[in-house]
Structure formats: structure tokens, C-alpha cells
């Protein structure tokens, strides 16, 4: 319930007394009961991180677990927290100049104060897997398409897939999709999945974490990418990390005034990708971070897949949903809910390739009129999307939410218009109240 500065301390040496000015002790010791960062050791099977990779991954895991234990609701604006993080690193000066406070601030919308302190570097010699590239693998449709394209583009490419899970449908989707990919591409594709979360209280811990959990997970993308970078850097400084996500969703354009800033995810926003690359270089990690689809809509991405037959076969097993467990709580089949923003954009993109099917979702957004009831939170994303893709929308609203790379404003503006048109085309196939709602919304400016 903290509303002032929350003081986090990341440790790898779990000895000594707990400083009096620490609110969260984030102890990194994978596989040990003393750890407050729960992290599976199986992620490191066959490889050992570099010293810089270890520092980055430990930092990202600490940030993620600290983020999850500080609630936003008690804050004066219901969102922005002030977080101080003490970080053990071999070169505090380099970390101090790497700009992590700004990178994290843009990603999560919080005020961060990063305080590096000197610590011994990792002693183990780094060893890497025999790979040519690393790709994030969430279990969603974008990452599936991205992996297929990477493997089809170069028949000799050996690819490591990195997944993160805590439980539930995302974990199931990752396993199912990997099995389907391995049948086609064999040992050219390898999967490593990390299980990371704030550890439950244990009597062996010096300072157990509080029980409350923040539901938003804005820092998860840092953990995800840091894990991939750690593995890539162990394989070599030039091994790229691919972050396959359509550029339209990555733009983070607010659909309504209530969704500005980090209230919508900024995982692959061009500005964050630039900031993250610079911060990583500042601490000695030079591996390229690449999103091949940064200027493509989701529909364009799917339509251009290099093995469309395989994509169509595996797509039903992918999960793009923000909350795939919700249908179970309401007595429906688990999987893609059908009403959250990622599900809606997914359906519009599949419609672009003539593959949309409403019966593959717990709720059919085109026919379930209950989603249009303004008193029901379930339909909030659908109603916001209808307003947000208005063809008469002020173009300034599209670009003012966050900086864009110099010289690329028109490219991203056109990307936004094409993606919005995909959504409008899909919505245009609806009838009844949804058709009436969309027509009325798009008439207004």
C-alpha cells in the first residue's frame, strides 16, 4: 500500500543483514529457497551467461518482481509509482550512465531511481548454444509467424526460442507450437522457457516479499528481452535478438484519452526499442535487437508469411489474449477470450487473410451484443477500438503519445492508417447494434 518512494534492493550475495532502508529485498539465487526472485535453473540448460548477460538478466528479473509487488491503485493518480532500485554490478559508472531510469520510465510510466553498487562479476566462464539467432516466443500469433519466417528465410539458420511463463494458457501454447515447429524444422529450432515471478514467502528468506500483487505487468517485456539478450550474448556479441510483433500494435496509439502513455503496452514502441538498445550497449551488450515487422500491420505480417500453410495449421493453438484464464472463471472454454484488444486485432488481421472464425473465441465480438453495453467492462476494449479507428481521427493524436524515430513520422502515420483500415473492414462485416455503433462513431470527428 506504499504511496511514497518504494526502496528495492537486488542481491546476488545472500549474506549480511538487511539494510534498514529497504522495502523489498529481491534476492537472486535460482533454485534456492532463500531467493525472493523465483527463477527456474532449467532455462540455463546447455549455456552459461556472460558477466554482462548475468547482470542484465538479474536486473530485469529484480525489476519485474519488484514491479509485481508494488500496487498502482494506492498512488495519487492510480498509476505512477516512485521506485528506487539498488543494483549489484561490476561497473557502477557504466550502469550509472546507461540511462536505465529513462528506459524504464517510458516502459512502465513510473519514476525510477537506479542506484548501481559495486559487486564482483560472475565467476563462471560463459558458454553459448550453437545458434545463429534468438527470437522471443510468447505463444502468440505474431511470434509464431516471426519464427516461421526466420526459419524459412535461411534454411541453415539455427534459432533459439525464448519463452516466459508463470502458468496457464501461454505456457500450454508455447509447448504446443514448439512441438509443431520441431516436426518441420527439427533441431534447427530449440526452446528455452523461463519461469520467473515473485517467490512465495519462505522462512529461509531474509525478507519475504509482501503477498499483494500488481496486476499490470509493464516490465515483463524487459525481462523477456533481457533473457533473450543474455542467451544471445553468450553465443556471440553479434547474434541478433528478434522481437517479432506487428508495428501497428507496437505504436501504442491511445484509442481513447484514458489510454494515453503507458496505460497501453509499449513493449515494441520504436522509442522504447531505441532506448533499450542504447542502455544495453552502455553496459556492454551489443547484440542487435530487431523487429522485422516494425512497419507492417498484423494483417500484412500474416499475409506475407513464408510458409502460410504451416501458419494456418498452427495458428489455432496460438494465444494472443491479455487474459486467457478469464473464460474459465465464467464457465467458457479457455483460450483467446475474443474481447480484449489483442484478440480484436488478431481477428481483424485474420480477416485480412480470410481466416477469421468467431467460434474460436470464448466471446464473438461481432455477434455478442452484451459487449456493447456501456455498463459492462467486458466490452471496454471493443468500444474503445471502434472509436479509436475513426477514419476522421486527428492525426496529431496518433503521433503525440510518444516520440518517433527521426525521419519516420510519415512511415508510421501510414502504418497506423493501414492498420486502422484493417480493423474497420473487419468491423464492417458485423450487423445489428455493432454496425450501428461503428457507423455513428465514425461519423463524428
C-alpha positions in Angstrom: 0.0 0.0 0.0 3.0 2.3 -0.3 2.5 5.7 -1.8 5.9 7.2 -1.2 9.2 6.0 -2.6 9.4 2.2 -2.5 13.0 1.1 -2.0 14.1 -2.1 -3.8 17.4 -3.8 -3.3 18.6 -6.6 -5.7 21.1 -9.0 -4.2 23.1 -11.9 -5.5 25.2 -12.4 -2.4 22.6 -13.5 0.2 24.7 -12.7 3.3 24.8 -10.0 5.8 22.0 -8.1 7.5 19.1 -6.4 5.7 19.6 -2.6 5.4 17.1 -0.6 7.3 16.2 1.5 4.3 14.9 -1.4 2.1 11.2 -2.2 1.5 11.7 -5.1 -1.0 14.6 -7.4 -0.9 15.0 -9.1 -4.3 17.4 -11.9 -3.8 18.7 -13.7 -6.9 19.7 -17.3 -6.3 17.9 -19.5 -8.9 16.8 -22.8 -7.4 17.3 -21.9 -3.8 14.7 -21.4 -1.1 16.4 -18.2 0.1 15.6 -16.4 -3.2 12.7 -14.0 -3.4 13.1 -14.0 -7.2 11.7 -17.4 -8.2 13.6 -18.4 -11.4 14.0 -21.8 -12.8 17.5 -23.1 -13.4 16.4 -25.2 -16.4 16.5 -22.0 -18.5 20.3 -22.3 -18.5 20.5 -25.8 -19.8 23.4 -26.0 -22.2 24.7 -22.5 -21.8 26.2 -20.0 -19.3 25.6 -16.3 -19.5 28.4 -13.7 -19.8 29.0 -11.5 -16.9 27.1 -8.7 -18.6 24.3 -11.0 -19.5 24.0 -12.2 -15.9 23.9 -8.6 -14.7 21.2 -7.7 -17.2 19.0 -10.7 -16.5 19.3 -10.4 -12.8 18.4 -6.7 -13.1 15.4 -7.4 -15.3 14.2 -10.2 -13.0 14.5 -7.9 -10.0 12.7 -5.1 -11.7 9.9 -7.4 -12.8 9.4 -9.0 -9.3 9.6 -5.6 -7.6 7.1 -4.2 -10.1 4.7 -7.0 -9.3 4.8 -6.3 -5.6 4.1 -2.6 -5.6 0.4 -1.8 -6.4 -0.6 1.2 -8.6 -4.1 1.7 -7.2 -3.0 3.4 -3.9 -0.9 6.0 -5.8 -2.3 9.6 -6.0 -3.1 9.2 -9.7 -3.9 5.5 -9.5 -0.9 4.6 -11.7 2.5 6.3 -11.2 4.9 4.9 -8.6 8.2 6.1 -7.4 10.7 3.2 -7.2 14.4 3.3 -6.0 16.4 0.2 -7.1 19.9 -0.7 -5.7 21.6 -2.9 -8.3 24.8 -5.0 -7.8 27.1 -4.6 -10.8 30.8 -4.8 -11.7 31.0 -1.4 -13.3 28.7 1.1 -11.5 29.9 4.0 -13.5 28.8 2.3 -16.8 25.5 1.5 -15.4 25.0 5.0 -14.0 25.5 6.4 -17.5 23.4 3.8 -19.3 20.1 5.7 -18.9 18.1 2.9 -17.3 15.8 5.2 -15.4 14.6 6.8 -18.6 14.2 3.5 -20.4 12.2 2.0 -17.5 10.2 5.2 -17.1 9.0 5.1 -20.7 8.1 1.4 -20.5 6.2 1.4 -17.2 5.2 5.0 -16.7 6.8 5.2 -13.3 9.6 7.3 -11.7 12.7 5.2 -11.4 15.9 5.9 -9.5 18.6 3.3 -10.4 21.5 3.2 -7.9 24.3 0.8 -9.1 26.6 -0.5 -6.4 29.9 -2.4 -6.9 29.8 -6.2 -6.8 32.0 -9.0 -8.0 31.4 -10.1 -11.6 30.1 -13.6 -12.3 33.0 -16.1 -12.0 31.7 -18.8 -14.4 33.1 -18.9 -17.9 30.4 -18.1 -20.5 29.3 -20.8 -22.9 26.8 -20.3 -25.6 24.4 -22.6 -27.5 25.2 -23.4 -31.2 22.7 -20.9 -32.6 22.6 -18.1 -35.2 19.8 -16.0 -33.7 17.4 -15.8 -30.8 13.7 -15.0 -31.1 11.1 -14.2 -28.5 8.4 -16.8 -28.4 5.3 -15.8 -26.4 2.9 -18.4 -27.8 1.1 -15.7 -29.7 0.3 -15.4 -33.4 3.0 -12.8 -34.1 5.8 -14.7 -32.6 4.7 -17.9 -34.4 4.7 -16.1 -37.7 8.1 -14.5 -37.0 9.7 -17.8 -36.1 8.4 -19.5 -39.3 9.7 -16.6 -41.4 13.1 -16.7 -39.8 13.5 -20.5 -40.4 12.1 -20.3 -43.9 14.3 -17.2 -44.9 17.5 -19.1 -44.3 17.5 -22.9 -44.5 20.7 -23.1 -42.4 19.6 -20.8 -39.6 19.7 -22.3 -36.1 17.2 -20.5 -33.9 16.8 -20.3 -30.1 13.3 -19.5 -28.9 12.9 -17.8 -25.6 9.6 -18.0 -23.7 8.5 -16.7 -20.4 5.6 -18.2 -18.4 4.2 -18.2 -14.9 1.4 -20.7 -15.6 -1.8 -21.1 -17.7 -2.6 -20.9 -21.4 0.5 -19.1 -22.5 2.7 -22.0 -21.3 0.4 -24.5 -23.0 0.6 -22.6 -26.3 4.4 -22.3 -26.2 4.8 -26.1 -25.8 2.2 -26.9 -28.4 3.5 -24.5 -31.0 7.1 -25.6 -30.4 6.2 -29.2 -31.0 4.6 -28.3 -34.3 7.6 -26.3 -35.4 10.1 -29.0 -34.3 8.2 -31.6 -36.5 9.0 -29.4 -39.6 12.4 -27.9 -38.7 13.9 -30.5 -36.4 17.0 -29.5 -34.4 17.3 -26.1 -36.2 14.9 -24.8 -33.5 15.5 -25.0 -29.8 13.2 -23.8 -27.0 14.2 -22.4 -23.6 11.5 -21.2 -21.3 12.0 -19.2 -18.1 9.6 -19.3 -15.2 10.1 -16.1 -13.2 7.9 -14.5 -10.6 8.0 -13.0 -7.1 8.7 -16.0 -4.9 6.1 -17.0 -2.2 7.1 -16.3 1.3 9.6 -18.9 2.8 11.1 -19.0 6.3 14.6 -19.3 4.6 14.2 -15.8 3.1 15.9 -12.8 4.8 12.9 -10.6 3.9 9.9 -12.2 2.2 8.0 -10.2 -0.3 4.5 -9.0 0.6 1.5 -11.0 -0.6 -0.1 -8.4 -2.7 0.4 -8.4 -6.5 0.1 -5.7 -9.0 -2.0 -6.9 -12.0 -0.3 -4.8 -14.7 3.0 -6.2 -15.9 4.6 -3.4 -17.9 8.1 -4.5 -17.0 7.6 -8.1 -18.3 8.9 -7.2 -21.7 12.2 -6.1 -20.2 12.5 -9.5 -18.5 11.6 -11.2 -21.8 14.1 -9.4 -23.9 16.8 -9.4 -21.3 16.6 -13.2 -21.1 16.9 -13.4 -24.9 19.9 -11.0 -24.9 21.7 -13.0 -22.2 21.4 -16.1 -24.3 22.4 -14.3 -27.5 25.4 -12.5 -25.9 26.7 -15.9 -24.6 26.6 -17.2 -28.2 28.4 -14.1 -29.5 28.2 -10.3 -29.5 26.7 -10.1 -33.0 24.0 -12.8 -32.6 20.7 -10.9 -33.1 17.6 -11.0 -30.9 14.4 -10.9 -32.9 11.2 -9.3 -31.3 8.5 -10.3 -33.8 5.5 -8.1 -33.3 3.4 -6.1 -35.8 4.3 -2.5 -35.9 0.6 -1.3 -35.6 0.1 -2.6 -32.1 3.7 -1.5 -31.3 2.9 2.1 -31.9 0.9 2.3 -28.7 -1.5 4.8 -30.2 -4.1 5.6 -27.5 -7.6 4.5 -28.6 -9.2 6.9 -26.1 -7.9 9.7 -23.9 -7.9 7.3 -20.9 -5.3 5.1 -22.6 -2.5 7.6 -23.1 1.1 6.9 -22.0 2.0 3.6 -20.5 -1.7 2.7 -19.9 -1.2 0.8 -23.1 1.8 -1.5 -23.5 4.9 0.0 -25.0 6.9 -3.3 -25.5 7.9 -2.7 -29.1 7.3 1.0 -29.5 10.2 2.3 -31.7 11.2 4.8 -29.0 11.5 2.0 -26.3 13.4 -0.2 -28.7 15.9 2.6 -29.3 16.2 3.4 -25.6 16.7 -0.3 -24.7 19.4 -0.8 -27.3 21.3 2.2 -26.0 21.0 1.2 -22.4 22.2 -2.3 -23.2 25.2 -1.0 -25.1 26.1 1.2 -22.2 26.6 -1.9 -20.0 28.5 -3.9 -22.7 25.8 -5.9 -24.5 25.9 -5.1 -28.2 23.6 -7.8 -29.7 21.2 -6.2 -32.2 17.5 -6.1 -31.2 15.4 -6.4 -34.3 11.7 -6.2 -35.1 11.3 -7.2 -38.7 7.7 -6.1 -38.7 8.0 -2.7 -37.3 6.4 -1.1 -40.3 3.8 -3.8 -41.0 0.3 -4.3 -39.8 -0.7 -7.6 -38.3 -2.7 -8.5 -41.4 0.3 -7.6 -43.6 2.5 -9.7 -41.4 0.3 -12.8 -41.7 -0.3 -12.3 -45.4 3.4 -12.2 -46.1 4.3 -15.4 -44.1 6.9 -17.5 -45.9 5.1 -20.8 -45.0 1.4 -19.9 -45.0 0.2 -23.5 -44.8 2.1 -24.1 -41.6 1.0 -20.8 -40.1 -2.7 -21.7 -40.8 -2.2 -25.2 -39.3 -0.6 -23.9 -36.1 -2.5 -20.6 -35.6 -5.4 -22.1 -33.7 -3.1 -23.3 -31.0 -1.6 -19.8 -30.5 -2.8 -17.5 -27.7 -2.8 -13.7 -28.3 -5.1 -12.9 -25.4 -4.5 -10.5 -22.5 -6.3 -12.7 -20.0 -6.8 -16.2 -21.4 -7.8 -17.6 -18.0 -10.9 -15.4 -17.7 -13.2 -17.7 -19.8 -12.7 -20.5 -17.3 -13.9 -18.3 -14.5 -17.1 -17.6 -16.4 -17.8 -21.1 -17.5 -16.4 -20.9 -21.0 -13.7 -22.7 -22.9 -10.2 -21.4 -22.1 -8.0 -19.7 -24.7 -8.4 -16.5 -26.6 -11.2 -14.5 -24.9 -12.3 -12.6 -28.0 -13.0 -9.3 -26.4 -9.6 -7.9 -25.3 -7.6 -5.6 -27.6 -5.1 -8.2 -28.7 -7.9 -10.6 -29.5 -9.8 -8.0 -31.5 -6.7 -7.0 -33.5 -5.9 -10.7 -34.1 -9.4 -11.3 -35.5 -9.1 -8.3 -37.8 -5.7 -9.5 -39.1 -7.0 -13.0 -39.7 -10.0 -11.5 -41.6 -7.4 -9.7 -43.7 -6.2 -13.1 -44.8 -9.8 -14.5 -44.9 -9.1 -16.8 -41.9 -11.2 -15.2 -39.2 -13.6 -17.5 -37.3 -15.7 -16.2 -34.4 -16.3 -19.7 -33.0 -12.6 -20.0 -32.0 -13.1 -17.4 -29.2 -14.9 -17.5 -25.9 -16.9 -14.4 -26.9 -17.6 -13.5 -30.6 -17.2 -9.7 -30.7 -19.1 -9.4 -33.9 -22.3 -11.0 -32.6 -22.3 -10.8 -28.8 -24.3 -7.6 -28.2 -23.6 -7.8 -24.5 -20.1 -6.4 -25.3 -21.7 -3.1 -26.4 -23.4 -2.5 -23.1 -21.6 0.6 -21.6 -22.1 -0.7 -18.1 -20.2 -3.9 -18.9 -16.4 -3.7 -18.5 -16.0 -6.8 -20.8 -16.7 -4.7 -23.9 -14.5 -1.7 -23.0 -11.8 -2.6 -25.5 -14.2 -3.2 -28.3 -16.0 0.1 -27.7 -12.6 1.9 -27.5 -11.4 0.2 -30.7 -14.5 1.4 -32.6 -13.8 5.0 -31.5 -10.1 4.7 -32.0 -10.1 3.7 -35.7 -12.3 6.5 -36.7 -11.2 7.5 -40.3 -11.6 11.1 -39.4 -9.3 11.0 -36.4 -7.0 13.9 -35.8 -3.5 12.8 -37.0 -1.8 14.6 -34.2 -3.4 12.2 -31.7 -1.7 9.4 -33.5 1.9 10.7 -33.0 1.8 12.8 -29.9 1.7 9.9 -27.4 5.5 9.1 -27.7 8.5 10.2 -29.8 9.1 8.5 -33.1 12.4 8.0 -34.9 13.6 11.0 -36.9 12.5 10.9 -40.5 10.0 8.1 -39.9 6.9 10.0 -38.9 5.2 9.5 -42.3 6.0 5.8 -42.4 4.4 5.3 -39.0 1.5 7.5 -39.8 0.7 5.4 -42.9 1.2 2.3 -40.9 -1.4 3.5 -38.4 -3.9 4.3 -41.2 -3.5 0.9 -42.8 -3.9 -1.0 -39.5 -7.0 1.1 -38.7 -8.4 0.3 -42.1 -7.9 -3.4 -41.4 -9.9 -3.1 -38.2 -12.7 -1.1 -39.9 -13.0 -3.6 -42.7 -13.4 -6.4 -40.2 -15.9 -4.4 -38.1 -17.8 -3.6 -41.3 -18.8 -7.2 -41.6 -20.9 -7.0 -38.5 -24.6 -6.3 -38.3 -27.1 -5.2 -35.7 -26.1 -2.9 -32.9 -22.3 -3.1 -33.6 -22.9 -1.9 -37.2 -25.0 1.0 -35.9 -22.4 1.9 -33.2 -19.5 1.9 -35.6 -21.4 4.0 -38.2 -22.4 6.6 -35.6 -18.8 6.7 -34.1 -17.1 7.2 -37.5 -19.5 10.0 -38.5 -18.3 12.1 -35.6 -15.0 13.8 -35.6 
